[in-house]
Amino acid sequence: MRRSDLFVPTSKEKRSGAEVRSAELALRSGLVHQLGSGIFAYSPTGKLVRNKISEVIREEMEAIGSQEVDLPGLQYAKIWRDSGRYEEFEGEMFTFKNRDDQAMCLAPTHEEAMADMVRERLRSQNNMPLVLYQIAKKFRDDHARNGLIRAKEFTMKDAYSFTVSEEDLDEIYEDMRKAYINIFDSLGLDFAITQADPGAMGGTGSEEFQAPAEIGSDEINRCPEDDCLFGTKDLEQTKCPEHGTKLENTNTIELGHIFKLGTRYSEPLDLTFDTQEGEEHIIMGSYGIGVSRVIPTLIEQRNDEGGIIWPESVAPYEMSIIPLDEEGEIMDTAEELYNLLDTDEVLLFDNGVSIGEKFAESDLIGIPAKVILGNNYLEDGEIEVEYRDGSREYYDRDGFVKEFA
């Protein structure tokens, strides 16, 4: 992508509504635009980051046999009343009536709709186990705060399992747990896993994936050992059960939550399968990741004075090419390198601003590496690659092409 073609409304100044660091950088880097309290529009770079996070999730979901679907956010209230959750979400659910005076809502989650989708299609136990997932918008009339962390419209990955036995549920739950660890590791996140209260979701057990962050609204004690994911919301517990290490207290952001739902939804929604003796209720599990919440969490955990430090797996562009001048030999080389690389993953700064402004904007956006064509190139033909951690590498043209093209 050429910077001269890219719409990304960056700003040198702090934006209004940026009450925390992640919100400030999301707005200043042009990642998002705030349309109102808890409502955000995503720019091209913001959408690239969100799409890449989604692709990391998709890869892991499909690796364990999950199939992707797409459910509507607009739903009739009846199915929520049937499950008994309509009143539980009172005050947080967007509700209204359509032109036919029928009660409707915008879905804050999709257990009911997913159960309704499979109700007539899972009559035989031979059709199970089944795991379906989606990456879709959710809506909650929550108290908006901390930028993207608590918004009224947000993107989630939610998966649902359907099994005939608790043993099958346990197996899928463990597969999903491992997949979540792989996902958050691939996204470069620091996190811990805690036992959790199923709350309004119901069921027999659940775990949360919690990311340490100063602005987090949750609080846990966690093990400081690098290879340990143990965390607890029991703040009176002070030692790790595995290592015996003293636990450290920290604020956290909840990124994911997995539930063993059992028959919490299949009973009120009449979700059954046929057996020789009659009918039995299908056993369900639910597994969520806050896709749009991953974005501010990464920013909170990975930033410096210059801006965002995206991991390469989700950065909008892997590299920026920054020429000292936009004419002559340097610009010819910049164009040549740009055309040799994957142009979808490279941002060529050709927008006529100073080299200092190009450096600053590349760092603000969070691009992991800058390819600098400056005085070193003019004097001895060296191409400088500077990474966001400040480290540098130098290549001649052929070496650069061999390494990156």
C-alpha positions in Angstrom: 0.0 0.0 0.0 1.2 3.5 -0.9 0.9 6.0 2.0 -0.3 8.5 -0.6 -3.3 6.2 -1.3 -4.0 5.1 2.3 -6.8 6.6 4.3 -5.5 6.6 7.9 -6.5 9.7 9.9 -3.5 9.9 12.3 -3.0 12.8 14.7 -0.1 14.2 16.6 -2.4 15.5 19.3 -4.4 13.6 21.9 -8.0 13.1 20.8 -11.0 13.9 22.9 -12.5 10.8 24.6 -9.1 9.1 25.0 -9.3 8.5 28.7 -6.8 5.6 28.7 -3.5 4.9 26.9 -5.0 2.3 24.5 -7.9 4.6 23.6 -5.5 7.5 23.0 -3.3 5.4 20.7 -6.2 3.8 18.9 -7.6 7.2 18.1 -4.3 9.0 17.3 -3.0 6.2 15.1 -6.2 6.4 13.1 -7.1 2.8 14.0 -10.7 3.8 14.9 -13.0 6.8 14.9 -15.4 7.4 17.7 -18.9 8.1 16.6 -20.3 8.4 20.1 -20.0 6.9 23.5 -19.1 3.2 23.1 -19.5 3.3 19.3 -16.5 3.1 17.0 -15.8 3.0 13.3 -12.7 1.1 12.0 -10.3 2.6 9.5 -8.6 0.5 6.8 -5.7 -0.1 9.2 -8.1 -0.9 12.1 -10.0 -3.4 9.9 -6.7 -5.0 8.8 -5.7 -5.6 12.5 -9.1 -6.9 13.4 -9.2 -9.2 10.3 -5.7 -10.6 11.2 -6.8 -11.4 14.7 -9.9 -13.1 13.3 -7.7 -15.2 11.0 -5.5 -16.4 13.9 -8.7 -17.5 15.6 -10.1 -19.1 12.5 -7.0 -21.2 12.0 -7.2 -22.6 15.5 -11.0 -23.2 15.4 -10.8 -25.1 12.2 -7.8 -27.1 13.4 -10.0 -28.7 16.1 -12.9 -29.3 13.7 -15.1 -26.3 14.3 -17.3 -25.1 11.4 -18.0 -21.4 10.7 -21.5 -20.0 10.5 -23.1 -16.6 10.5 -26.1 -15.8 12.7 -28.2 -12.7 12.7 -27.7 -10.0 15.4 -31.3 -9.0 15.0 -33.6 -11.5 16.8 -37.2 -11.8 18.0 -37.5 -11.6 21.8 -39.5 -14.9 22.0 -36.5 -17.2 21.9 -34.9 -15.2 24.8 -38.1 -15.5 26.8 -38.2 -19.2 26.1 -34.6 -19.6 27.5 -35.4 -17.5 30.5 -32.7 -14.9 29.8 -34.7 -12.0 28.5 -35.1 -10.6 32.0 -31.5 -11.4 33.0 -30.2 -9.0 30.4 -32.7 -6.3 31.4 -31.0 -2.9 31.1 -28.1 -4.2 28.9 -30.1 -5.6 25.9 -31.2 -3.3 23.1 -34.9 -4.0 22.8 -37.6 -2.5 20.6 -40.7 -3.4 18.6 -41.0 -3.8 14.8 -43.7 -2.4 12.6 -46.0 -5.4 13.4 -45.7 -4.6 17.2 -43.5 -7.7 17.8 -40.8 -7.5 20.4 -37.3 -7.7 19.0 -33.7 -7.3 20.3 -30.1 -7.0 19.2 -28.3 -10.1 20.4 -25.7 -9.7 23.2 -24.7 -13.4 22.7 -26.0 -16.3 20.5 -26.6 -19.4 22.6 -30.4 -19.3 21.9 -30.0 -18.6 18.1 -27.4 -21.4 17.7 -29.6 -23.9 19.6 -32.6 -22.9 17.4 -30.5 -23.3 14.3 -29.6 -27.0 15.0 -32.8 -28.0 16.8 -34.3 -29.9 13.9 -31.0 -31.1 12.4 -29.4 -33.0 15.3 -32.0 -35.7 15.8 -29.4 -38.5 15.7 -26.5 -39.0 18.0 -24.6 -39.9 14.8 -24.6 -36.1 14.0 -22.6 -35.3 17.1 -20.3 -34.1 18.4 -20.7 -30.9 16.5 -18.9 -27.6 17.0 -20.1 -24.4 15.2 -18.5 -20.9 15.6 -18.9 -17.4 14.2 -17.0 -14.1 14.3 -19.8 -11.5 14.5 -21.0 -8.3 16.0 -22.7 -8.3 19.5 -24.6 -5.5 21.1 -24.9 -4.6 24.8 -26.2 -1.3 26.3 -23.3 -1.4 28.7 -21.7 1.6 30.5 -19.1 2.6 27.9 -15.6 3.1 29.3 -12.0 2.6 28.6 -12.3 3.0 24.9 -12.7 -0.2 22.9 -12.5 -2.4 26.1 -16.2 -1.7 27.0 -18.2 -0.7 24.0 -21.9 -1.0 23.0 -21.1 -2.7 19.7 -18.2 -5.2 19.6 -16.9 -8.2 17.6 -16.8 -11.6 19.2 -15.8 -15.1 18.3 -18.4 -17.4 19.9 -18.4 -21.2 19.4 -20.9 -23.8 20.6 -20.5 -27.5 21.0 -23.3 -30.1 20.9 -22.7 -33.5 22.4 -24.6 -36.5 23.7 -22.4 -37.1 26.7 -20.5 -35.2 29.4 -17.4 -37.1 28.4 -17.6 -35.7 24.8 -18.2 -32.2 26.3 -15.1 -32.6 28.5 -13.0 -33.6 25.5 -14.1 -30.6 23.3 -13.7 -28.2 26.3 -10.1 -29.3 26.6 -9.5 -29.0 22.9 -11.0 -25.5 23.0 -8.9 -24.6 26.1 -5.7 -25.6 24.2 -6.8 -23.7 21.1 -7.3 -20.6 23.2 -3.8 -20.9 24.6 -2.4 -21.2 21.1 -4.5 -18.2 20.0 -3.3 -15.9 22.7 0.3 -17.0 22.4 0.2 -16.4 18.6 -1.2 -12.9 19.3 1.7 -12.1 21.6 -0.5 -11.6 24.7 0.5 -12.0 28.3 -2.4 -13.9 30.0 -3.5 -16.2 32.8 -6.3 -18.7 33.2 -8.7 -18.5 36.2 -11.7 -20.5 37.4 -14.8 -18.5 36.9 -18.5 -18.1 37.8 -20.7 -19.0 34.8 -23.0 -16.2 35.8 -25.9 -15.4 33.5 -24.6 -18.0 31.0 -25.4 -20.8 33.3 -23.8 -24.3 33.3 -21.6 -26.4 35.4 -18.2 -24.8 35.1 -16.1 -22.2 33.3 -12.7 -20.6 33.0 -11.6 -17.1 32.0 -8.5 -16.0 30.1 -7.3 -12.8 31.8 -4.7 -10.4 30.4 -2.8 -8.2 32.9 -3.4 -4.5 32.3 -3.4 -1.5 34.6 -6.8 -0.3 33.4 -8.4 -3.8 33.7 -11.6 -4.0 35.6 -10.9 -7.5 37.0 -8.4 -8.3 39.7 -6.5 -11.6 40.0 -3.5 -13.2 41.7 -1.3 -14.9 39.2 1.9 -17.0 39.1 4.9 -15.0 37.9 6.7 -18.1 36.4 7.1 -17.8 32.7 5.7 -21.2 31.9 2.7 -21.0 34.2 -0.8 -19.8 33.3 -2.3 -20.2 36.8 -4.4 -17.3 38.0 -7.1 -17.0 40.6 -9.8 -14.5 41.6 -9.6 -15.8 45.1 -7.3 -13.0 46.4 -6.7 -14.8 49.6 -4.9 -17.5 47.7 -1.2 -16.5 47.7 0.8 -19.4 46.4 0.8 -21.2 43.0 -0.5 -24.8 43.5 1.9 -26.0 40.8 5.2 -24.1 41.6 4.6 -23.0 45.2 5.6 -19.5 44.0 4.2 -16.4 45.6 1.3 -15.1 43.5 1.4 -11.5 42.1 -1.7 -9.3 42.3 -2.7 -7.5 39.1 -5.6 -5.8 37.3 -6.7 -7.7 34.2 -8.9 -7.6 31.1 -11.1 -10.6 30.3 -10.3 -11.8 26.8 -12.0 -15.1 26.6 -14.4 -17.3 28.5 -15.2 -21.0 28.1 -18.3 -22.7 29.6 -19.6 -26.2 30.1 -23.3 -25.3 29.7 -24.7 -28.8 30.1 -28.5 -28.7 29.4 -29.0 -25.1 30.6 -30.3 -24.1 27.1 -31.4 -27.4 25.6 -34.0 -28.0 28.3 -36.0 -24.7 28.0 -35.5 -24.7 24.2 -36.4 -28.3 23.7 -33.1 -29.2 22.1 -33.1 -33.1 22.0 -31.9 -36.1 20.1 -33.6 -39.4 19.6 -32.6 -42.6 21.4 -34.1 -46.1 21.5 -35.7 -45.2 24.8 -37.1 -41.9 23.6 -35.5 -38.4 23.7 -32.6 -36.9 25.6 -31.4 -33.4 25.9 -28.3 -32.4 24.0 -25.4 -31.2 26.1 -23.9 -27.8 25.1 -20.7 -25.8 25.6 -20.0 -22.2 24.8 -16.6 -20.6 24.0 -16.1 -16.9 23.5 -13.3 -14.5 22.6 -13.6 -10.7 22.6 -12.0 -10.0 19.2 -12.3 -6.3 19.3 -11.2 -6.3 23.0 -8.0 -8.0 22.0 -7.0 -4.8 20.1 -6.9 -2.4 23.2 -5.4 -5.2 25.3 -2.5 -5.6 22.9 -2.0 -1.8 22.9 -2.1 -1.6 26.7 0.6 -4.4 26.9 2.6 -3.3 23.9 3.3 0.4 23.5 6.0 3.0 24.0 6.4 6.7 23.7 6.3 6.4 19.9 3.1 4.5 19.6 1.8 0.9 19.3 4.1 -2.1 19.0 2.0 -4.7 17.2 3.2 -8.3 17.0 3.9 -9.2 13.3 0.9 -11.6 13.4 -1.6 -8.7 13.6 0.2 -5.6 12.4 -1.6 -3.8 9.6 1.7 -3.9 7.6 4.8 -5.9 8.4 7.1 -3.2 7.0 7.3 0.4 6.1 9.7 1.7 3.4 10.9 5.1 4.2 13.0 7.0 1.6 15.0 10.1 2.6 14.0 11.7 -0.7 11.1 11.0 -3.0 13.1 11.5 -6.2 16.2 10.2 -7.9 18.1 7.0 -7.0 16.6 6.6 -3.5 13.0 6.7 -4.7 13.8 4.4 -7.6 15.2 1.9 -5.1 12.2 2.4 -2.8 9.9 1.6 -5.7 11.9 -1.4 -6.7 11.9 -2.9 -3.2 8.2 -2.2 -2.8 7.4 -4.0 -6.0 9.6 -7.0 -5.0 7.8 -7.4 -1.6 4.2 -8.3 -0.8 2.6 -4.9 -1.4 -0.3 -5.9 0.9 2.1 -6.2 3.8 4.3 -3.1 3.1 3.5 0.6 3.5 5.6 2.8 1.1 5.9 6.3 2.5 5.5 8.4 -0.7 3.3 11.2 0.8 5.7 14.1 0.6 6.3 14.7 4.3 9.7 14.9 6.1 11.6 11.7 7.0 11.1 12.5 10.7 7.3 12.6 10.2 7.5 9.3 8.3 9.4 7.7 11.1 7.0 9.0 13.7 3.9 7.9 11.8 5.3 4.4 11.1 5.9 4.0 14.9 2.5 5.4 15.8 0.7 3.0 13.6 2.7 0.2 15.0 4.5 -1.2 12.0 7.1 -3.7 13.3 10.0 -2.8 10.9 11.1 0.3 9.0 13.2 -0.1 5.8 15.2 3.1 5.7 16.8 4.4 2.5 18.9 7.3 3.8 22.5 8.5 4.0 23.8 5.0 4.6 22.4 3.9 1.3 23.7 6.9 -0.6 27.2 6.5 0.9 27.8 2.7 0.8 24.6 1.1 -0.6 23.4 -0.2 2.8 19.7 -0.7 3.4 18.9 -0.2 7.1 16.1 -2.2 8.8 15.1 -0.8 12.1 12.7 -2.7 14.4 10.3 -1.3 16.9 12.5 -2.5 19.8 15.3 -0.3 18.5 17.5 -3.0 17.0 18.9 -2.6 13.5 20.1 -4.8 10.7 22.0 -3.7 7.5 21.8 -5.4 4.1 23.1 -4.8 0.6 20.4 -4.9 -2.0 20.9 -8.6 -2.8 21.0 -9.6 0.8 17.8 -7.7 1.6 16.0 -9.3 -1.3 17.1 -12.7 -0.3 15.9 -12.1 3.3 12.6 -10.5 2.7 11.4 -10.9 -0.9 
